[in-house]
Amino acid sequence: MASSINTPPSSADVTAKFWDDADRHLVRYSGAGRFTREIIDHAAGSFLFTEDGRRILDFTSGQMSSILGHSHPEIVATVKRQISSLDHLYSGMLSRPVVDLARRLAGTLPAPLEKALLLTTGAESNEAAIRMAKLVTGKHEIVSFARSWHGMTQAAANATYSSGRKGYGPTAPGNFAIPTPNPYRPDFTTPDGELDWRRQLDFSFELIDAQSTGSLAACIVEPILSSGGIIEPPPGYLAALKEKCRERGMLLILDEAQTGLCRTGDWYAFERDGVVPDILTLSKTLGAGLPLAAVITSAEIEREAHERGFLFFTTHVSDPLVAAVGNTVLDVLERERMDARAAELGAFLRQGLDEIGERHDVVGDIRGRGLLVGLELVLDRETKQTSDALGAQVTQRCLELGLHMNIVQLPGMGGVFRIAPALTSSKDEISLGLAILDQAIGEVAPLHTTR
């Protein structure tokens, strides 16, 4: 009698089953489309590795977070050590990693920023900051940029205008948007066609004053808007914005989720403008890929908030595991002088992108600071006509060639790349990414333009 032999499934069958399970069981949390059709097996340094053996250069630091690359040996060692001894506590208990991190963060910041609340995500930190600002001022109105992204929890989502507002019912009363100061696409212009940001800012607050019920609590902005298209307000803007806030008794909240901790070539992006926020929020870069965020403010504001009964904590507030990771992140940033490294690598990256722009007419603008850079593709440099399709196809071709690029996934903005390599990247890795991007643009652009 013949014996039956069970034939193992082929790798193609196993892969097909994976995507069938993903499509069947995962909630699609991004309105932009499907998940990237690659099964990531592991990551190391600046590279991701797929199950089928492909190596992909990560030009986004994960979700703009892994500033020390993937699986950094010191982060790995810290996690192994800390999780074996103390990972999580009741919210009213404290551990040394938490207090050490709060003290060390204060040491990286100008006075009077010295009091920290440690949380897990950027949305949480912005939620807590807005809640604190409302309580301290006794007011409720919040101002943010029209292309802002501050998170998906309630107050953070109410202050987010770049996406996600439609279909969820009314937002909280008193949330206002002001025009984003975009030098590449100016709305208010000087006689020579440049962005007249002072006139724009004056006009913005004339509108705010007209709409306000007299309850302006805070303005929350990113020093460089990321999801909004890597838009950097001109020098002087943040100082003028803070003055507008001061005149109205508002607090200025700066969201440095992506710009904080050396990425822009300074420890904090606000340093360039000589402005100190009333409240600073950090996330992404603080945990170098692990869920860690912080709200940092002055002793005066913290005291006022406490006296008024400030209440904000989560299950994972002040968790020792991620706090220990945050301390290790600071160790590496300080020892390796990552602010200077980001400035040097950023200049190298910018030079390479400028050269790509000289070769390809579809490159309309290159902007940003340090290792947070935007490249905007256009169909015509004169009209600045953008193209979501062009951006999507260049992104796909980059992936095929071994480079993961992040394109802004918002309608009408799909031609803007957000480039954010790890601070630990080498010049060879930056050069590899530039070469792949150059090739992808060269192959795809002729399909969209006529010359």
Steps between C-alpha positions, in 0.01 A plus 500: 500500500644838398572744783374854477751784529400844623655755269613810692355825371717700264644834605259665257208330674628606843535861383154496343353369826672780694343769284166324503510502882611866504222607264244293688587589859678837522320832529634739238602800705630723221264650246783517249475139383630152553790386713838488328515158335819387671527266798770647722695233687759705688688830495850614583658843479367683197353192330185291507512137390204318348409135541608430144846644563467849353690784666321838512668824604276678751491873418221569751651366826195278542215739579749791512605366839804268490761775509769251609408251229343160558619262770764737632715282729475736797122521471479120472719458809293752698172329413635157594640627829202711600224257407663232712484720809229768474278570201168645625361652817183637653463861386561640848836326540837628379828342394849638445487489117195729501647763731838481326341557160294797622811661651712435192238634259485819705877522466475506120249786503512873574336644810229493613419156348568254782189297587425184296209260463600172331242335275503269196391672178502840336121517505504438876761766563310757292176400670657558841659830391173639366315383809759669722484823299122515527508439874776752575355779288139428589422524129416246230582631150791340312678630188709288261620495141268408214741219402564382854523144629502454877342158549177303495375531857229754574672834568796412277266402216299820548824694441587291191393640165708316240278192505243296691234759579213386280240244600549498877250760609564839660832588657527685828401869479780752480748334266635736233742459210737766371677496162821300483803717411613317185785682321469274193129571457452847653154647541611845623791629294750783501552705180772255394269200540639366828280391791397802707462300818461803727196621308368144489543461877331834569208400277481159670453649843257760374285203398563327833402810694183533293398139572616468861252529783781638716617160618831445317701243696789389279657469159656163412733470199785289366824694438517308171169358381555139399173344382418844362784461249827583684412868516737715702380840623753772408750625760327742734155349458494304826616803699227712346246224564598484865452876527149463353433240769642718778284793395190282540597311816544177305760230557725386215528121466770369268456145373850364432399138445716475189733800533617452858821335618760591238321413177509854359864562593408658834377322808163669443373674189377802697860589589554655158241768574606571857149419620414303812150348499276503805444128450712261290384159383734220394430148376626293202873587521508480881441124500706436185226267378346400833182665636625789714379860509531799729333827591746754639408834650604753763470457875260795505259348247525156664428649841197690371373187327546291814324754718205493262484120517679400178404144411668308219646155525486182297565134567860545395581840651854504645575143392859407597573286194464772239644762737817291518505496120462880497805531723699280263386715206634808678826315576558431131389844380733674745801272458483489121413871468210407280390862455824575314477169314146575385611841375793348308300212352214740427731721294624192313141386436394846390789526253401168346134602475599831341694305237196282435295817463742629239458180297120466524255779418229329708682595821328822598632569848738363763456618856550411864789487744757243600368148445136604459471601137213537254518461124198611300433363154306711253389460140602856418744719692328819388146407599616271785229254401530198725415139420399229746547239229858607429588485869337159544679350202841634603437361849414158356803496272727594791363205697561266210859623483553456875415839656209575730381856449207669671272712288245735659179299467256790480301586185673774306821458699615161370803648330686582822756254635582503870864395527620416851792253514637384833757726662732199505492471119830497315578717200510183290144419607386855424670475160325168431163654578573800278607274212182293522279809522682652202443185295134471600423861407688461173297193407157623608504873424502470117166315525339808655665792321560615147793716405 
